Every structure is written in structure tokens, then in C-alpha cells.
Amino acid sequence: MLNQERVIIENVSPEINNGTFFIKRVVNEKVNVTADIIGDGHDIVQASIKYKHKSERNWSETRMQSLENDFWEGEFVVEKQGYYIYQVQGWIDYALNWRHGTIRKIDDGQYVKSELLEGREYLQALSKNASKDEKAYINELLEIFKDEKQYETAVAETKSDKLYQLFYKYPSKGLMATYQDLHVYVDRKKARFSTWYEFFPRSASDKEGKHGTFKDCERLLPRIAEMGFDVLYFPPIHPIGKINRKGKNNTTKAYEGDVGSPWGIGSVDGGHTSVHKELGSLEDFKSLVKKAKDLDLEIAMDFALQAAPDHPWVKEFPEFFKWRPDGTVQYAENPPKKYQDIQPIYFDTSAWKKMWKELLDTALFWVEECGINIYRVDNPHTKPFHFWGWLIEEIKKKHPDVLFLSEAFTKPKVMQQLAKQGFTQSYTYFTWRTNKHELIEYVTELTTTDQKEYFRPNFWPNTPDINPYHLQGANEAMHLIRYALAGTLSSNVGVYGPVFEQMVSDAIPGKEEYLDSEKYQLRHWDWNKKNKLTTIMGSLNHIRKENSALQQTNNIRFCHIENDQIIAFYKYDKDRTNEVLIVISLDPYYSQKGHVQLPLHELGIDAGHPIQVHDLITKSSYHWHDEWNFVELHPALPFHIFKITK
């Protein structure tokens, strides 16, 4: 293909799958763009980033800077939600090239009268865009450059920074190359920073054995808000099927009074757009959502695309399910787990367009009827990737505030694909990363590879499905350690309570599953109970809200300490106006100590420069003068969160 462009642009970053997928940001974040940009010969190459919001007609432009070895870098700020388009452009800059060549001749003692006349052509081209004062300067130069009596003045002006800045401001873009359009999707801040609390509404009653209601949940809202959480996530609140209902501890036989699993959605009382009548009415739920918002809490709903055998969809839309020759439907399985109370939706149906529309309408119902702006999506990896890309985009067209958390503990590339398709946040393997090496390796992968551009991790120490071995029978210190790790390594964090803070961890022997799991029965909790865990978790959550360094995940540097039982890391916000040093013991039983190495280069200070560190938990302050500083941690309080003052 014939092409006269003289500039090559390659190795552009960030770019996900050759531009197939968008990168992610939140409002007022920067997009840092790098590229290799080269031109033939010795001519001056310049480059810029052009960008605009998808709703805008006009492009904005910011220049890129050449660092070394033809590596260029630039950045722009995204100021509102939705899609941005950006391009990398490179060109031979004829005016700067003229100036550079002419100066070299002048420095060599050559007479450059002809070159000055050539320079007038570039000056004349600037006039149409220049300001009034700039035009006056240009006109002055036009006279000087043709007047032999002012040759020395013309030479001085050619070498002046003022002329360079004028040419730089109004570039002469010759034979310009433009890289393909790339995209950014911009969310609200909660996409990057959120603190989730999960509990079962049916266990919210203050009376043992009584089914909880939405009104009971309202009573608990101040407790959740006081602990510093800003997202309250409920398992499915819909009617629960009676056919094949599960009994306590996931038994296949349910007895009188067994409440079943909330994920066995649908009965004669309704399906995905109905609420379980024992929880209350739709109006009760709307009231709960409103009262939560008054406390700066958002209700997150579970979006679980599956049906109980008696779900209305089974009769209304039989084509949404795969029927076997004997007229039955294969229940859901994830060997060795079996879900006899659930019929999987058959996404390979020929009626897929009708089905997709029904599922979209279901999601939109709760957004538009009740003001729900956060979905936790159950097992998205068992549904087609492109379905999620379509559904999320369709919802965000009308409701850009809606966020989606992917619950997919599965293969890494599958989890990453879901994030690329548009999921706002993702569950992670943090739950199973316990030692120092594993934690550093995993967080480094999330924050230094291209995953940092599209995969927003949400760290959960536990979930109703996962009672990790290290928490089974664990002491208070272990619970403190796991929550401190989750809440400081990641800016998005969640916990399943009150199981976690009340240290309820009885397990089915040999499995990471809770004994007497709330998934299959009512549990009665002392919701007034306060302990050290509730206090420290609350303090940590409020510290996260007060320190912007902890409101992002990617700006992290691990610090050296000669003790495998202590992990230390430095975090900072985008302007480095807020900097923290986190030191956490991984030992829940014994004291651990060591010398932590300060990241002097990152801090921008020299060895010996004094800094003050203020422990945000204990309120103690320390003055450090050395690169290496002693720390000692005890199981009673196994972590420090130091705010750094230089």
C-alpha cells in the first residue's frame, strides 16, 4: 500500500488486545500514554495525543515528550464519565527542523541569508492561528529576516527560545502519521475505591428463629455506616424455589421450615423482578435503598442468571432452557459441586436475542425502579463473554453510574477477559495468597502488567462460598492481618459479615466451606456485639477514606525487610501529596521485628533527611533519620499504617 508518511508509531501503551478493548479510569484521573515514534533521516520528529469525550465534536491535544531512544510519553486527564477516544500522532516538524538546521549552520560560522528567507515561509504560516501579540512579533520577524542590515538580529532571533516556543505551539505537521483510535471508559470514583460489607437480609432479625426483613436491615444501617463501609451487598432477595430446595448444609432434602438457598431463584411468587415476600415488599426495599443513601451507603444487588425449577421463566420462556429427551432439565453442576435446585440458562438457544433482551430488562428494572447502581454478578464466567460486553454497554449507555463486580474465581485469563468485556471490578485470588512471596508476586502482577489498565481487583478475606483454611479456627490476630492486607493492598475491599468480625469459622471437615452455612439456613447474630475487630476494622475503613494514597491500588512499591514474616510497602496518590508506609506482620502468634528500608528515591529525599511517620491507628509519631528503620509488631496489633511527613 502506497503511503508517504515518514513517521512510524508502534508499541503504543496502554493498548489492550490491539485496541479491541478499552482501558479504564475514573473521573479526573490521568491517562499516561507511551509509544515508540521514529522518523527517517535526521529531521525533527514531534508527537502529540489528541483526545475527546465521545459526546464532543472537537479534539483536545497535548504534546508528547521524547525521553530516550525514540521513546515518547504524554498524558491527558479524563474529566467526565463515559467513553473517551484518543490518538497518537507523529510528524516531521518542518519549522523546527528548519530552525535546528539553521542554528547548526550559524554555529559553524556559515552565512544563512537564504535560510532566513526560507524561515519567513514558516512564520507566515503561523499568522492565521496566532494571538494579537504573537502576530506583532511574527510581523517584526518577517521584516528582520529579509533586511540584510538586521542580519545579526535575525540570527539572534532564530536562536531565541521565544521563536522555538512559537513554532512548538503552532506545529508544522508534515506527512503526519496517526495511530488507530484507542478508547478509555471513565467511571465514577467508586469504581476505584469502595468498601463492601455483605450480609444475608434474612438473618437480620433481632429474634432468634425469625426470618429477617428489609425493615430489620434498616435497623442495621447505622452500624454498617459507623464501621466505615460504603457498599452494602445482599445475596439474591428474590423468591426462592420450592422444587428441589436445598436443606441445611446443602443437603438435597429440605424439611419443613428450611428456607433454601437465595441463589435458587424463582417460585410461584415471582422471579428476578420480585422480592421474597418474607423480606417484605418492593416498597420496603425502595425505602431501604433510600435510607442507605442517606447514610452514604449504596445497596449492591446480586445479579444471578439462573432459575429454580419453579421459576416463572420455565413456563413462560421454555426456550431459555435445554430440555433432555425425557422432558427434564439437567440441573447445574460444577463438579464435584451439584446444584439440584438450579436450572442453568441455555445461552446456546436459537432464541438468544429474545433471551438477552429479557435479561437486560431484568437488570434495568432494579436500576430504574429502585435506584440500584451496583451489581455483584454471580458466576459470570459460566455465561458468554460477549453477552456481558453487550449487557454492560447497554446499561451504561443509559445509566453510566452502574458498576459491576465480577464474581469469578476461575482461570486467570477468563477473569481477565471478563474485565476486558466491561466488568468494573473483579474478585481475585487474594483470598488464597497468604505468604509474603505470594502476596508480593500477585500484587506486582496486578499493578505492573497491562492488567493495571483494565482489571480492578477487589480483595475479600472471605465470602459465603469461601471459608479459607487459614481462617478456620483462626485467632483475632489472623483476622486483623487479613483485613489489614486486603484494605491496604487494594483500594476495593469487601468482607462477609458478621461472620468475619465475629470470627465464626466452623467448617465442613476438609473443605473451605462454612458449617451451618447461611446459604441454606437462617442464622441469628448479635448485631450489637462490638469487639476489637469491629473497632480496628472501623478505624482502618475511616483511614482509607481520609488518605487518598489508599484510594487507589496501582501506586505501590514493596520495601525490603529481612524478615519473611513481615511485609512492607509504600503507597502514594497521583500527586504524592499523600504518602503512607504500611508494615504488616504475617504471624498471628508471635512478635516479629526487623529493619525496613525506606524507598528514598520514591520519596524524593536523600539518605539522612529526616522524616516523620505518624501511626494512624495508635496515633503515635516517630522521627526517622536513616534509610533503615527498626519496627516490631505484636499479634495484639499486627500492623502499622504510617502517614509520612517530609
N, C-alpha and C positions, 0 to 999 in steps of 0.2 A: 504494500500500500504506500503510495507516494505521500510524503509528509515533510514539510520544510522546517518543522520545529527543530531548534538547535539545543534544546534543554531536555534532559531526561529526569523524570521524577520516579523514584522507586523506594521500596522499603518504608512506605508510609505507616506511621503508627500514631494513634490506635486505629486498627482496621481489623474487624472481626470477619473471618471467612471471606476475605477479598471483598469486603463491603456488603456482603449478603445481610448481615445483622447490624443493628445499631449498637453503639456504646451507650452507657448510662451515666447520667449526672443528676444532681438536684439543683434547684434554683440557686443562682449566684455562685455556683462552682465554676472552676476553670476547666477548660479542655486544653491540655498540653499536647501539641502536635509536633512530631518529628518526621524527617524524611531525608533520604539521600538525594541531593539535587546537583547535577553536574551539567556543564556545558562544554562544547568542543573548544579547542584552542585556548587562548588566554583572555578572552573577553570577560567583562564583568557580568556575573550572574546575580540576579536578585530574585527574591521569592516572597510570597505572602499567603495568608489564609483568608479566603473570602467565606463569609458565613451569613446566614439569616434564619430567622424563625420561619417555619413552613407557611405561616399566615402572612408573612411580609413580602412585599414586592421588591424592595431594594436590598442590595447586599451591603454588609459592612465589611471592612477589610482591616487586617492587622499584619504588619510586616514580620517576616521570619528573620532570624539572625543565623549567620554561618558560624559554627563553633570550630570545628576542625575536620579535616579530611572530607570535605563536602557534606558534612552532616549539619542539617538545619533544624532550627527549633523555633516555635512560636506558640502563642496561646490566645484564647479568647474566653469571654465569660458568657454563660447562658443565663439570661435574666428572667425567663418565664417558662411555664410548663409547656410540654408538648414537644414536637419534633423540630430539630434544627438540621439544616443542611450545611455542610462545609466542603470546601475545595482547597487543594494546594495548587498554587500557580507558580511557575518559574519562567523567567525570561532573560534574554540578553538586554541589558540596560544600556542603550546606545549613548545616552547623555553622560552617565557615569563612566562609561568606557572611554568616551572622548576626553573627559576631564582627566582620568587616570593616565591615559597615554600622553596627553599634552604635558602634564606635570613631569612625567619621566623625561620628556624631551627638554623641558625647561631646565630640570636639574642636571641634564647632560650638557647644558650650555647652547642648545640649538635655538635658532630663531624661529618662532612659531606664529608668525603673522598669518599664514594661510590657515593654520589650525584655529586661530581666534575667529576668523571669518566663518569657519565651519561651525564653531561654537554658537554663533549668532542664530543658526538654524534651530538649534535645540532650545535656545532661550525664547525664540519667537513661538515655539510650540507650547510653551508654558502659559502664555498670556491668558488663554481662554478660561483657565481654572484658577488663576492666581488672585489673591486679595488685592485691594487697592494699593496698599503699601508695597506688596510684592511686585505689582505691576510697575510701580515707580522705580523700584530697584532694577527690574528687568530692562526697562527703557533706558536707564542710566548705563547698564552694561552694554546694551546694543550700540550705544554711541561710543563708548570707550573702546569696544572691541574692533571698531573699524577706523579709529583715529590713531594713526601712527605716532602722533605726538604724546599719546597717553599709553604707549606700549607697556611701560613698566607698571603702570596702574592696572592695566589689563592682566598682566602676568600675576600680579599680587591677588587680584580678584579671582582669577582662575584657581589659585591655590587656597582660597579662603574657605573656611568651614561654612560660611553663610551660603556660598554658591552650592556647596555639597548638599547642605540641608534642603535647599530649594529643589535640586534635582531629585533628592531622595523622596521628598514629599510628593512630587508630581512625576512619578517614574515614566521613563520612556520604554514601554513594553514592546520589545521587538521579538517577533517569532515566538510568541508566548505558548507555553505548554500548560495544559490544565489536567490535573489528575481527576479521576472519576468522582462523582458526588459521593460523599460519605454522610452518615446520619448520627445524630445524638438524640436520645429521648430523655427529656428532663422531667423529673418528678418533684413532688413537694418534699420538704425536708424529712418527713417521717420515713421515707423510703430508705434513707441512710442512717437514721438514728431513731430507735424505738426500743421500748422496754415492755415486754409482753408478760402477762400473767394469765394462766389457763386454769379454769376450774369447771366442774360439772354443775350446771344450774340445779339439777335435780337433787344435789347434795347440799344445797344452800340453806335448808331448813334449820331452825334452831331447836327443833324437836326430833329426837331420835325416832327413826322408822317412818317419818313423814316425808312425803315427796316435796322437794323444794319447788319454788315458783319464781317467776320474774320479780314479784314483789319482795321475796326473800333476797334476791340478788341486789335489788336496790338498797336494801339494808347494809349490804357488804361493800357498796361502792366507796364510802369514805375510807374504809380500811385499805382497799387496794390503792386508792389515790395517795393516802398518807405514806404508804410504803414506796412511793415514787414511780409506780408503773403508769404507763400512758396508753397501753393497749390491753383490753380485757377480751380474751379469746374463749369462746364457748364451743365445745363439741356440738354436733348437729342438734338443733332444737325442734326438729320435725316429728310428726307422729312415727311411732316405732311399730314395725310389722309384728303380727302375732303368729303368722305361719313360720315354722322353723325357728321361732325366737330362741335365743341362747339363754341358758340358765347361768347361775353364779359360777364364776371361774371358768367360763367358756364351755360349760357342759352343753351337750346337744339337746338335752331335755330341760324345758322350762316348767317350773311348778307354779302353782297359784301364787300370785304376788311378785313373781320375777319380772323385772322391768325391762329386760332385754338390752341390747346394745344400741346406742343412739345412731350408730352407723348403719343399722338395719332399717333404712328409711322407707316410710310409707305404709299406710294401712287404710282401712275403710274411712278413717278420719281425714285423709288427705295425704299429700306428698310433699314435694320440695318447696311449695309455696304456702304451706300450712305450718302451724306451730302445734307442738304436742299439748293437748288440752290440759294435762296435769300441770304444765308450766304456767298456763294462763292463756290469755287471748292475744291476738295480734296487737290490739291497742295497748295491752300491758307491756308487750315487747317494745313498742314505739316509745312508751313512757320511760322504759329502762334506758333505751338508747339516748333519749334527750337528757335524762338526769345524769347519765355518764358524761355526756359532753359538757354539762355544766361544771364538772369536776376535772375537765381536760382529759377525760378518758374516752377512747374510741372503742366501740364494740367490734370485734372481728368475728365474722361468722365462718363456719365450716362449709365448704363447697365440696360435697362428696357425691360424685356422679355414679350412683349405684342404687339399686332398688330392692326392697324386700319383696317376697313373692306376692304379697297382697297390696303392693303399691298401685295406685290408680293407673299409672302408665302401662302396667302389664296388660290391662284390658283395653285401655284407650289407644295405646300405641304398641301392639304386639310385635310390630316390625322392628322395634328398637331392641329386641332380644333374640337370641339364637335358640331356636327350638330344635330339640332332638327328634329322631323318628318316632319315639314313643310318646311324643307330646309333652315331654318335660323339658325343663331348662337346667343346664349344668350350673350348679352354684359356683360361686367364686372360690378360687384356690390360689394359694401362694405357698406351694409345698415347702415344709410339711404342714403349714397352717391351712385350715379349711374354714370357710365362711358359709355355712349352710343357710344362714339367714339372709344372704345377699345374692341377688341375681345381677351379674355384670351386664352393663350396657354393651350391645353389639355394634361397635363402630364400623364394622365392615358391611353393614346393611346397605341395600340399594336405596333405602330411604334416608340416606345420611344427611342430605340437605335439610330435609324436614326435621330430623333429629337435632342437628346443630342449631337450627333456629329455636327449637323448643328449649334447649339447654341455655342458649343466650338469653332468651326471655326469662328463664328462671333466675339467672344471675342478676339481670336488670331489675327484676321485681323487688328484690331486697334493697337495691341501691335507690331506686326511685320511690318505693313505698315507705321505706323505713330509714333512709339516710345512711345505709351501711356503706362504708368506704374502704373496708379491708376484708379480704377473703384469705383464709388459710385453706389451701386446696389439698384435698386428701388424695394420695396416690396418683399424682398427675402422670407419672411415668408409665402407667398402665393404659393410657389413652394416647391417641395420635398426637405427635408433636405439632403438626400443622393446625390441628384443631385448636390447640391452646394459643398459637400465634394469632389465629383469626379471632378467637373469642376475646382475648385480652385487647387486641387492637380495636375491635368493635366497641367494647365497653369504654375504652379510654377516649374514643372519638367524642363521646357524649359526656363522659364523666372522668376527666383526667386525674381527679383526686384518688380514684380507686387503686388500691395496692393489692398485690397478690403474693402470698408466701407459698412456696412450693414445698410440700411435704413428700420428699422423695429421697429416702435413704437407700440409694441404689448405686449402680456403676458410675464412676466419675464423669465419663463423657455423656451419659444420659442426663445426669444432673446439670451439667454444663449446657447441654442442648436446650433444656427447659428454660434455663436462664436466658439463653440467646433468643428464645421464642417470645420473651417478654415478661417472665416472672420477675417481680420486683425484688424479692428476697428468696433465700433458699436455706432450708435446713442443711446441716453439714455433718461431717464425721467428728466434730469436736467431742461429741458425747463419748467417743471411744479413744480419744487421744489423751493419754494420762502422763507419760513421762516427758522429761524436758526435750529430748531429741525429737520425739513425735510432734510435740506442740510447736516447736520452732520450725521444723520442716513443713508442717501443714500450713501454718500461718504465713510462712515465707512464700509458699506456693500460691496462696490466695491473694497475696498483696504485691507480688513482684512479677508474676506472669501476666499474660493478657486477661486472665480471669478478673483482675482488679478493675477492668473496664466494663464488665457486664455481670459478674457474679457477686451479688451482695450477700455475704454469709450472715446467718442468724444462729447464734450459739445457744443451744439448750442443754443444760446439765441432765435433764430427764424429760420424759414425756409419758403420757398414759400407756404408750406401747413399749417404752424402753425404761426398764429399771436396771441400769448398768451394774455390772458386778461390783465395781469399786464403790458404789453407794449402798449395796446390800449389807445391812448391819453396820454401816459406817458411822463414825462419831461426828460430833459437831464440827470439829476442825476440817474434816474432809468436805463437808457440805460448804463451809466457808471458802475453802480453797477452790472448789469447783465453780461457785458463783463468782468469786473474785476473778478467776481466769476468764470465764465467759463474758463478764461485764466490762473487762478492761481490754482484752484482746480484740473483741468485736464491738462495734457500735450498735449492733442489733442483738438483743439478748432476750431469751424467754425462759420461763420456768413453769412447770406443772405443780400447782399447789392446791391445798395447803400441804399436800404430801411431802413436798421438798422441805419447806421450812419447819415442819413438824417431824421430820426425819422418819417418816413411815416408809419402810423399805423391805418389809417381808416379801419374799419372792417364792415363786414356784421353784422347787429344787432343780438346779442345773440349767435354769433358763433366766433370761433377762426380762422377766415378766412379773408384774406385781401379783402377789397372792391376794385374794379377795378384791380383784381389780374393780375399780369404779366403772370400767367399761360395761360391766354386766350386772351391777347391783348398786343400790343406794349405799352411800357411806355417810356417817354422821361425824361432823368435825366440830371441835370447839373453836368457833371463829373469833372468839375474844382472846384466845391464847396469844401471849406475847413471850418471846424468849430472845436469847442473844442473836439467833439467826434472823428473826424478823427485824431486830434493831439494826444489825450490821447491813443486811440487805437493803433496808430503807436508806441508811446512810450512803451506801455505795450508789444507789439509784439517784439520789439527790446530787451527789458529787458528779455523776455523769451529766446531769442536767446543767451543772454550773461550770463545767470545764469543756470547752469546745474541742480540746485535744482528744477527748474520749468520745466525741460525737462523730467520729469517722474511724474507719478500720485501717486504711492503707498507709497512713503516715506513721510507720512503726519501725524501730531499729532495735534489734536484740543486743543486749550488753553482756560482756564477758564477765563471768564469775566462776571461780574454781570450785564449784560445788554442784553436782548433778541434781541435788535436791532443792536447788533454788533457781528460779527463772527470773530474769530481769529484762526490762525493755523500756525504751524511751518513746513517747508519743507526743505529737505536736499538731497544732492546727495549721491551716493553709498559710497564715501569715506569721507563724511562730510567735504569736502574741500570748499563747497559752501552751506551756510545755510541762509534761509530767514524767516522772520516773516511777515505774511500777516494779516492785520486788515481791515475789510470792514464793513461799515455801511450798514444796510439793509433798512434804512429810507431815501427816496428820498426828503423829505420835511423839516425835522428839524435836527438840530445838535444833535449828540449823543456822550456820553462820558462814561468813565469807567476805571477801572484798570485791565490791562491784566496780567495774571500770566505767567511768563516765564517758559518754560519747562526745569528747571535746570538739571534734570537727563539726558534728551536727549542731552542737550548742553554740558554735562560733566563738569559742573562747580558747585562751592559751592555758597550758598547764600552770598551776599556781594561782590562777584567777579565782577569787573566792566566789562561791555561790551559796545561796541559802535554799534549803529544802524544807518544806512545811508539810508534815504528815496530815493529810486531810481527814483521816479517821481519828487519830488520837489528839490532833491539834498541837502536836509538839513540833518545834523548829530546830534545825541543825545548821551549823555553818561548816561547809566543806572547803578545803583549800587544796586538796590533792586530786589527782586523776583517779586513784584507787581509794575507796572508802568502805569502812567496815559496816556490815549490817548483821543483825542477829534477829531471827524470827522464832516465835514460840507458837505451839499449837493453839494457845488461847486466843491469839490474833495473828494468823499466819501470813499477813501481807502488809505492805506499806503502799500507800499512794502518795507520792511526794510531788507537790507542786514546786516547780523550780523558779527561783528568782535570781537573776544575774546582776 
